[in-house]
Amino acid sequence: MSSMYLRLFIRRAVNTRLYLDRVEDRCDMERSGPPIPVVLFDRLGSSTSCGVHSGNCAYQISLIIKFSMLCHPGLLISLRKFVMSAVSKPEVIFVLGGPGAGKGTQCTNIVNKYGYVHLSAGELLREEQLKPGSKYGELIQGHMVNGTIVPVQITCSLLAQAMEKSGSNRFLIDGFPRNTNNLDGWNEAMSDKVNFLGVLFFDCSEQVCINRCLLRGASGSGRSDDNEETLKKRFQTYQNSTIPIIKHYEAQGLAYKIDANKAADQVFEDVQKVLARLQH
């Protein structure tokens, strides 16, 4: 029986995202082996090259897959897809800002222009709260009414499920992490499973945020937390709990502050400048 080899050259960019650059495949009709597929990883040092360099990125990983079976073009295509899913971690951008800062509006703009999947932690929690028979529904409702933060285990679980179901590899996670507990829970459960690119921080004054949310409520949003009393509690929680998270990322150079007091189209112009930096 013949052996089939699929060799992939992967380069690691400055921002640690992995890119598949080129593929070589061949069939060796003279060799045979066990019927079980074997995956071999050959990690190359940063000073070692596979013979090709591209800009400031050297090839750092050469992955070889050997299959002891007859060659088939369709199988090669399937193997490429399989390997890409194995070596590519999903890209994640956190989107933070006060209630009414325009996070949802800007996420919609980003989705339409760049193809990210928008996951709103708040929307996922609201959906779970309304789901018939949900064991977390009453707990989530209590936190929403009081303007407090839902336990991180619930939020992380809902985010992970949504990411898996989407089939995508690029995500905007809106309204998370909201406090230190959220951050610690995310790092423990998800940090090694994603490529984290940074935080879009929509900076907006309290009064502008509250006015936007009240207008949203008057327009029939149907949200139980779109009232002035709850909004003030939510904004205070944001100041006390989420601002320290933003400062944490700012200290690492991973937070990108955007003035969200401006009109939505002006805000999106600034968003595009930030994304241009994150994409290179």
N, C-alpha and C positions, 0 to 999 in steps of 0.2 A: 504494500500500500504506500502511496506517495505521502510526502510531508509538505505542508504548506506553511510559509512564514509570512508574517505581516510585521513590518518594521515601521515605527512611527517616530519622527523627530519632533520634539516638543521644545519650545523655548519659553523661558520665564521672563516676563517683562518686569520693569522696575517696580510696578505696583503689585507684584507677586501673582498677577493673573496668569493662568496657563493658556497657551495657544497651541493648537495643532498646526504645524507649518507644512509638512509634506509627508507623504506616505510612500513606502516602497513595498511591493509584494512580489513574491516569486514562488514557483513550485520546484521542489527538488524531487525528481522522480526516482532518484537512486537511493534515497534514504528512507528508512521506515522507523516507526516508533510505536509507542503505546497508543491505544485508541482514545485515551483521555487527553483533553487539551491541556497544555502546559503554558503558563505565563511567566516570562522571565523579565525582570526589571534590571536595567543597567544604568545606574545613576552616575552621571559624569560630573566631575568637579567643575567649578566655575572657570578655572583656567584651562580646562580641556575643551577642545572643539570637535564637533563631528565633521569638520571641514568647511562649514559654512557659517558666516556671521551675518546678521541683519541689523543694521543700525547699532544701537547700544545693547542689543540682546544676543547673547550667545546661547547656542543649544545646550541645555543642561540635562535633559532626560532623553534617553533612547530606549524605547519600549519595543520588545520583540515578542510576538506571539507565534507559537509553533503549533500547528494542528496536523496530526497524522491522519489525513484523509484526502480524498481526491479533490483537486482544484475545481472550483465552481465560481464564476463571476459574481453571482448573487450572494454567495457566502462571504466573499471579500467585502462586499458592500455592508453586509450585516455586521461583519467583524469591525469595520471602521466605526459604525454607529455604536457598537458595544464598547469599544475602547474609548471613544469620545465621552460616553456617559460615565466611564470609570475614572478618567483622569481629569475631567472638567468639573470643578465645583461651581455651584450657582453663585452669581454675583449678587451682592446685597448692598443696597443703600438705605440707611435709616433716614426718615423724614420726620423732623421734630419742630415743634412750635406750639404756641398757646392755642386754646380752643378758639376757632374762628380766624386763625392766622392765614388760612387759604391753602392748607396742605392738600386737601382733597382736590381742589381746582387745579393746582400745579401738578399733582400726580397724574390727573387726567391728561394734561398737556404733554407730559413726559411720555406717557403710554402711547399717545397718538403719534408723537414724532419719533420716539426712539425704540418703541416696542417692548418696554419693560412691562412686567405684570405688577399691578398695584394691589398690595395687601394692606388693608386698613385693620390694625389691631382692634380699634373700636367697633368697626362694622362686623368683624368676625365674632366679637363678644356679643354684640346685639343680636346677631343671627342665632348664636348659641342660646342666648337668653330666651328667644321666642320659639325655639325648637320644642315641639311637644315631647314631654317626657325627659327633657334634659336634666341631668343630675346637678348641673351648675346654674340653671336658670335663675333660681331664687337668690343665690349668692351673688351672681353678676348684677341682678337688678338692685340689690341692696347697695352695692358699691357705686353704681351709677347714680342713684338717688342722693347718696351722701357725698358724691364728688370725690370718692377715694379710688384707690387703684386695686384692680383685680389681682389675685395671687398669680405669680409668674408661671407656675406650673401649668395653669389653665391656658394662659395666653400663648406660651411657647408651644404647647401641644396643638392648639388651633392653627398657629402659624406653620408649623412643620407639616401638618396635614394638608393645608392649603397649597403649600409649595410643591408637595409631592403630586397632588391632584392636577396642578396646572400644566405639568409637562414642560414648563419653561426653564430657562437658565439665568434669567435676569429679573430681579425683584426690587421693588420699592416697598419698604415696610414702614407704614405710616403710623405715627403715634406710639412708637415703641423703640427703645426702652424708656419707660417713664420715671424710673427711680433706680436706686442702687441695687435693690433686690431684683428688679427686671434685668439689669445689666449682668449681675452675677449669674442669674438663672440662664440667660442667653449664652453667656460664655461657657457655662458648664455643659449645656445641652447641644449648642449649635455652632460654636466658634470654629471648631475643626472641620465642620461640614460645609462651610461657605467661604467665598472670597469676599471679605468685607472691604468696600471701597471708601466709605466715609459717611458723613452726616450732612444732609441738607437742613440747615437751621433757618427757619422762617421767623425772623424777629419782628414782632408786632406789638404795639402798645395794648395795654389792658382795655382801654375804652374802645378802641377800634375793634378789637376781638369781640367784646361783649355786644357792641352794636351790630356787628355782622351776624352773630348767632341769634340775636333777638329778631332781626329781619328774616333770618332763615326760618325761625319758629313761626313768625307771623305769616310766612308764605306757605306753611303747612308741611314742615319737615317731618312731623310726627314723632320727633325725638323728645323723650320725657325730660332730658337734661337741658333743653333749649329754653330755660327761664332764668331770669336775672339772679335769683338767689343761688341756684345751683351753679350758674356760670361763674359767679364770684368765688364760690368754693373751689371750683375746678381750676380757676386761674391761680388761686393761692396755692393749691396743690402743685400746679405746674411750676410756680416760682420756687417753692420749697424743695421739690423732689426732682424735677426734670432739668432745671437750669444747671444743677451740679453735674448731671450726666453730660450736658453739652460742654461744660467747662472741662470735664475729663477728656473729651475728644478734642477740644481745642488745644489742650496741652500736648496732645500727640500729633497735632497738625492735620487732624482728620475731620474737623468741623468747618463747614463752609457757610458763613453767615450771609443771609440775603434779607434786604429790607422789604418786609412784607406789608408795610403800611401803604405802599404804592398801588396803583391800579394793576389788575391781574396781568395784562399784557406786558406792562413794564417789568413786573416781577419775573415773568417767564423769560424775558430777554436776559436777565441776570442769571436765571437758572441755566440757560443754554451755555453761558460762558463757563459756569462751574462744570457742567457735564462735559464740555470740550476738554477740560483739564483732566477729568477722571477717565476719559476714554483713551488717553494717550500715556 
